[in-house]
């Protein structure tokens, strides 16, 4: 059995997203309780999440990413079929591959849950495989009055939203790197009282990664291609468009052998945007995380894998077991000038605002107050807004963004 509680305060000034308050603060509390019983080769487990948030005011960004009270996110049975295979069925969290497509988000106050089946197998010659068929849980309630009142409602899963896929991985394939290949299918249809854009997506990925080690270079390259169909709006009679979208991540770094354990890395991320015409080109990251690559979620939540091109310079240090830190600088552009910038919603349909969105400086500091029990974490993001925010008709303004979060997590 294990339990955790994270209390975090967030504050934002100079809103980077369209349609919300220019300044906002939020107090988050996320409590979890996990229990597992292992009779022989079998596993029976359950995990309760309780995610709450306070201090919201009119025009808030508050949503199901912040509030989901008293939810049994995991409730599964599993079995080790042999020394090289395992199966799991029920409600579960998933972290697959790079976590850019399927993940249990950890920075966000709530997480992603999935109900269904997962099979893992170790094959010959250092090859492993993971296959899933799941129904992603739709977090409820999702209306603002209920969220503000911290109401409890059982999350919904149904055949109206299905996810399936296969991930293959082989270690030590080239220059000590691991190679992965994956496919994920998504089928989404209108549900009673919940119209949507009926996404039917096929997403293919290829990845090569060599982990960081002292005195060595490391690298990662991932290419993702997406096809399928999507409606032009949530209206039942809306036309359906073919999808052609893509994402690229490339990274190279070096870890020094000094006492600070300094690692320097150059990163590149680009996700396609939607170009006017007969196809839909905006990349959909499905259920992927964002913090590890681009920026925090929470009140900031403006930078993700959609219509973005960015080059980042990252410096990381971990001089002691008790603390670590990183800082990343990245200029950011729109992949397509007529689509909205990343996940900010800021858009100039004419394209006259150009492509430049701004300069972002992002840092994090973590320190163990009590080793393996209590850890303090602070995140700071500074966004110097570019021309897009001066010109776009729905811009929240050109005042630069400052985002700060600080909190403590207890684990027992």
C-alpha positions in Angstrom: 0.0 0.0 0.0 1.1 3.5 -0.7 -0.4 7.0 -0.3 0.5 10.5 -1.4 -0.7 14.1 -1.0 0.5 17.1 -3.0 -0.4 20.6 -2.1 0.5 23.2 -4.7 -0.1 26.9 -5.1 -0.1 28.4 -8.7 -0.2 32.0 -9.8 -0.2 33.4 -13.3 0.0 37.0 -14.6 -0.2 38.1 -18.3 -2.6 35.3 -19.5 -1.2 33.5 -22.6 -4.5 31.8 -23.5 -7.5 33.4 -25.3 -10.7 33.9 -23.4 -9.6 33.8 -19.8 -8.7 36.1 -16.9 -5.5 38.1 -17.3 -4.3 37.1 -13.9 -5.3 34.0 -11.9 -4.3 32.0 -8.8 -5.1 28.4 -7.8 -4.6 26.1 -4.8 -4.4 22.5 -5.8 -4.6 19.4 -3.6 -4.2 15.9 -5.0 -4.5 12.9 -2.7 -3.9 9.3 -3.8 -4.2 5.9 -2.1 -3.0 2.7 -3.8 -3.4 -0.9 -2.6 -2.4 -4.1 -4.2 -2.7 -7.8 -3.3 -0.5 -10.4 -4.9 -1.7 -14.0 -4.4 0.9 -16.0 -6.4 1.2 -14.9 -10.0 -2.0 -12.8 -9.7 -2.4 -9.1 -8.9 -5.5 -7.3 -7.6 -5.1 -3.5 -7.2 -7.1 -0.3 -6.8 -6.1 3.4 -6.6 -8.2 6.3 -5.5 -7.5 9.8 -6.7 -9.0 12.9 -5.1 -8.2 16.1 -6.9 -9.4 19.5 -5.7 -8.8 23.1 -6.5 -9.7 26.4 -4.9 -9.5 30.2 -5.4 -11.2 30.3 -8.8 -12.8 33.5 -9.9 -15.1 34.4 -12.9 -13.3 33.8 -16.2 -11.3 31.0 -14.6 -9.4 28.3 -16.6 -10.6 25.7 -14.1 -11.6 22.4 -15.7 -11.4 18.7 -15.4 -7.6 19.0 -15.5 -7.8 20.4 -12.0 -10.8 18.8 -10.3 -11.9 15.2 -10.1 -13.0 14.3 -6.6 -13.0 10.8 -5.1 -12.4 8.8 -8.3 -11.3 5.2 -8.5 -8.9 5.7 -11.4 -7.4 2.2 -11.1 -9.3 -1.1 -10.2 -7.7 -4.0 -12.0 -6.8 -7.6 -11.9 -3.6 -9.0 -13.5 -1.6 -12.1 -13.9 2.0 -13.1 -14.9 1.3 -15.7 -17.5 4.9 -16.8 -17.6 8.4 -15.4 -17.0 7.9 -13.2 -20.1 4.3 -12.2 -20.4 1.7 -10.4 -18.3 -2.0 -9.4 -18.7 -4.0 -6.7 -16.9 -7.7 -5.9 -17.1 -9.9 -3.3 -15.6 -9.4 0.4 -14.8 -5.7 1.4 -15.1 -3.2 4.2 -15.8 -0.8 3.9 -18.7 2.6 5.3 -19.6 3.7 3.9 -23.0 6.9 4.7 -24.9 7.9 8.3 -24.9 4.5 9.2 -23.2 3.8 11.7 -25.9 0.7 9.8 -27.1 -0.5 7.8 -24.1 0.4 8.8 -20.5 -0.8 9.3 -17.0 -0.1 13.0 -16.6 1.7 13.7 -13.3 2.2 17.4 -13.3 -1.5 18.1 -13.8 -3.7 17.9 -10.8 -5.8 15.1 -12.3 -4.5 12.2 -14.3 -5.7 10.1 -17.3 -7.4 6.8 -16.6 -8.2 4.0 -19.1 -10.5 1.0 -18.8 -9.8 -2.2 -20.7 -7.0 -4.6 -21.4 -3.2 -4.5 -21.5 -0.9 -7.3 -22.5 2.9 -7.2 -22.2 5.4 -9.7 -23.5 9.2 -10.1 -23.7 10.2 -11.6 -27.0 13.5 -13.0 -28.3 16.5 -10.9 -28.9 15.7 -8.0 -26.4 12.4 -7.2 -28.1 9.4 -6.3 -25.9 5.8 -5.7 -26.9 2.8 -4.0 -25.3 -0.7 -4.1 -26.7 -3.8 -2.3 -25.4 -7.5 -2.0 -26.0 -9.0 0.5 -23.7 -11.8 3.0 -23.2 -10.3 6.3 -22.0 -12.2 7.6 -19.0 -14.1 10.9 -19.5 -13.6 12.9 -16.3 -16.9 14.0 -14.7 -18.5 16.3 -13.8 -17.3 18.7 -16.5 -19.5 21.7 -16.0 -18.0 24.7 -14.2 -20.6 25.1 -11.4 -20.1 21.4 -10.4 -16.4 21.7 -10.6 -16.4 24.9 -8.4 -18.6 23.0 -5.9 -16.1 20.0 -6.0 -19.0 17.6 -6.7 -18.3 13.9 -7.1 -19.5 12.0 -10.1 -18.2 8.6 -11.4 -16.0 9.0 -14.5 -17.5 7.6 -17.7 -16.2 5.1 -20.2 -18.1 3.8 -23.2 -17.7 2.5 -26.7 -18.1 6.1 -27.9 -14.4 6.6 -27.2 -12.0 3.7 -27.9 -8.2 3.5 -28.0 -6.1 0.6 -29.1 -2.5 0.1 -30.1 0.7 -1.8 -30.2 4.2 -0.7 -29.1 7.3 -2.7 -30.0 10.7 -2.0 -28.5 14.2 -3.4 -29.0 17.1 -2.5 -26.7 20.8 -2.0 -27.8 19.9 -1.8 -31.4 22.3 0.9 -32.7 25.1 2.6 -30.7 23.5 1.4 -27.5 20.1 3.0 -28.4 16.6 1.6 -28.0 14.4 1.6 -31.0 10.6 1.7 -30.8 7.8 1.4 -33.3 4.2 2.1 -32.4 0.6 2.3 -33.7 -2.4 3.7 -31.9 -6.0 3.9 -33.2 -8.6 6.2 -31.8 -12.4 6.0 -32.5 -14.6 8.8 -31.1 -18.3 9.2 -31.8 -21.1 11.4 -30.5 -22.3 10.4 -27.1 -25.7 11.3 -25.5 -25.5 14.9 -24.6 -21.8 15.0 -25.6 -21.4 16.0 -29.2 -17.8 16.0 -30.5 -15.8 16.1 -33.7 -15.9 12.3 -34.3 -12.2 11.8 -34.5 -11.1 8.6 -36.2 -7.3 8.7 -36.1 -4.5 6.3 -37.0 -1.2 7.4 -35.4 2.1 5.8 -36.3 5.4 6.4 -34.4 9.1 5.6 -34.7 11.6 6.4 -32.0 15.3 6.0 -31.2 16.7 6.9 -27.8 20.0 6.5 -26.0 19.8 7.4 -22.3 22.0 10.0 -20.7 25.1 8.8 -18.9 28.0 10.6 -17.3 30.8 11.4 -19.8 28.7 10.4 -22.8 26.5 11.9 -25.5 22.8 10.9 -25.6 20.1 11.5 -28.2 16.5 11.0 -29.0 14.5 11.2 -32.3 10.8 10.5 -32.6 8.7 10.9 -35.7 4.9 10.6 -35.5 2.5 10.6 -38.5 -1.3 10.8 -38.1 -4.0 10.1 -40.6 -7.8 9.4 -40.5 -10.8 11.7 -40.4 -12.4 14.5 -38.3 -15.6 16.6 -38.6 -15.2 20.3 -39.2 -17.3 21.0 -36.0 -19.3 19.2 -33.4 -22.6 19.6 -35.4 -24.0 16.2 -36.5 -24.3 17.4 -40.1 -20.8 18.9 -40.3 -18.6 17.6 -43.1 -15.8 15.2 -42.4 -12.2 16.0 -43.5 -9.3 13.7 -44.1 -6.5 14.1 -41.5 -2.8 14.5 -42.4 -0.7 15.6 -39.5 2.7 15.0 -38.0 5.1 15.7 -35.1 8.9 15.5 -34.8 11.1 15.6 -31.7 14.9 15.6 -31.9 17.3 16.0 -29.0 21.1 15.7 -28.5 22.8 16.1 -25.1 26.0 15.6 -23.2 26.4 14.7 -19.5 29.6 16.0 -17.8 31.4 14.2 -15.1 31.7 17.2 -12.8 30.3 17.4 -9.3 27.2 19.2 -10.5 26.4 16.4 -12.9 25.6 19.0 -15.6 23.8 17.9 -18.7 23.5 20.3 -21.7 21.0 19.5 -24.5 19.7 21.0 -27.7 16.1 20.1 -28.5 13.8 20.6 -31.5 10.0 20.1 -31.5 7.6 20.7 -34.4 4.0 19.8 -34.6 1.9 20.5 -37.7 -0.9 23.0 -37.8 -4.1 23.2 -39.8 -3.7 24.7 -43.3 -6.8 25.9 -45.0 -7.9 23.5 -47.7 -9.4 20.1 -48.1 -7.4 18.4 -45.3 -7.1 18.8 -41.5 -3.5 19.2 -40.5 -3.4 20.0 -36.8 -1.5 17.3 -34.8 -3.5 15.6 -32.0 -1.3 14.3 -29.1 -4.1 12.0 -28.0 -3.5 11.4 -24.2 0.1 12.5 -24.0 1.9 14.5 -21.3 3.5 17.9 -22.0 5.7 18.8 -19.0 8.7 16.7 -19.8 9.2 18.4 -23.2 7.6 21.8 -23.5 6.0 23.5 -20.4 3.8 23.0 -17.4 0.1 22.3 -17.6 -2.0 23.8 -14.7 -2.7 27.5 -15.0 -0.1 27.9 -17.8 -1.2 25.2 -20.2 -0.5 27.2 -23.3 2.3 25.2 -25.0 1.7 21.7 -26.3 2.2 19.5 -29.3 0.1 21.4 -31.8 1.0 24.0 -34.4 4.4 24.8 -33.0 8.0 24.9 -34.0 10.6 25.5 -31.3 14.3 25.0 -30.6 15.3 24.6 -27.0 18.5 24.8 -25.1 18.3 22.9 -21.8 20.7 22.7 -18.8 20.2 20.2 -16.0 22.0 19.6 -12.7 21.7 17.0 -10.0 24.7 17.7 -7.7 23.2 15.7 -4.8 20.5 13.1 -4.1 18.6 15.8 -2.2 18.0 18.2 -5.1 18.0 18.7 -8.9 17.1 21.6 -11.2 16.8 22.5 -14.9 16.3 25.5 -17.0 15.3 25.7 -20.7 15.2 28.6 -23.1 13.2 28.3 -26.3 11.9 30.7 -29.0 8.6 29.6 -30.4 6.9 29.9 -33.8 3.7 28.7 -35.3 4.0 25.9 -37.8 1.1 27.4 -39.7 0.4 31.2 -39.3 -3.3 30.9 -39.8 -4.0 28.2 -37.1 -4.1 29.0 -33.4 -0.8 28.9 -31.6 -0.2 25.6 -29.9 -2.8 25.1 -27.1 -3.2 28.8 -26.4 -6.3 29.4 -28.6 -4.7 32.7 -29.9 -5.2 32.9 -33.6 -5.0 35.3 -36.5 -7.0 33.7 -39.4 -5.5 36.1 -41.9 -2.0 35.1 -41.1 -1.0 38.8 -40.9 0.4 38.4 -37.3 3.2 36.1 -38.7 4.6 33.1 -37.0 6.6 34.3 -34.0 4.8 33.6 -30.7 7.6 34.5 -28.2 10.5 33.6 -26.1 10.0 31.2 -23.2 12.3 30.6 -20.2 11.2 27.6 -18.1 12.8 26.3 -14.9 12.2 23.8 -12.1 13.8 23.2 -8.7 13.1 20.1 -6.6 14.4 19.4 -3.1 13.9 16.5 -0.7 12.9 18.0 2.6 12.7 14.4 4.1 14.4 11.8 1.8 11.8 9.7 0.0 9.0 11.2 2.0 8.6 14.9 1.5 9.8 16.8 -1.6 9.4 20.5 -2.4 9.1 21.6 -6.0 9.0 25.0 -7.7 8.3 25.8 -11.4 8.8 29.2 -13.0 7.9 30.1 -16.6 8.6 33.5 -18.2 7.0 34.1 -21.6 8.0 37.2 -23.5 5.2 37.4 -26.0 5.9 37.9 -29.7 4.2 39.7 -32.6 1.3 37.2 -32.6 0.0 38.6 -29.3 0.2 42.2 -30.6 -1.8 41.5 -33.7 -4.1 38.5 -33.3 -7.8 39.6 -32.9 -8.5 37.3 -29.9 -5.1 38.0 -28.1 -5.4 38.3 -24.3 -2.9 41.2 -24.6 0.8 41.7 -25.1 1.7 41.8 -21.4 4.4 39.2 -20.8 3.5 36.0 -18.9 4.8 35.1 -15.5 3.8 31.7 -14.1 4.9 30.3 -10.7 4.0 27.1 -8.9 5.3 25.9 -5.6 4.3 23.0 -3.4 5.2 20.0 -1.4 4.4 16.3 -2.0 4.3 13.7 0.8 4.6 10.0 -0.1 4.3 7.1 2.4 
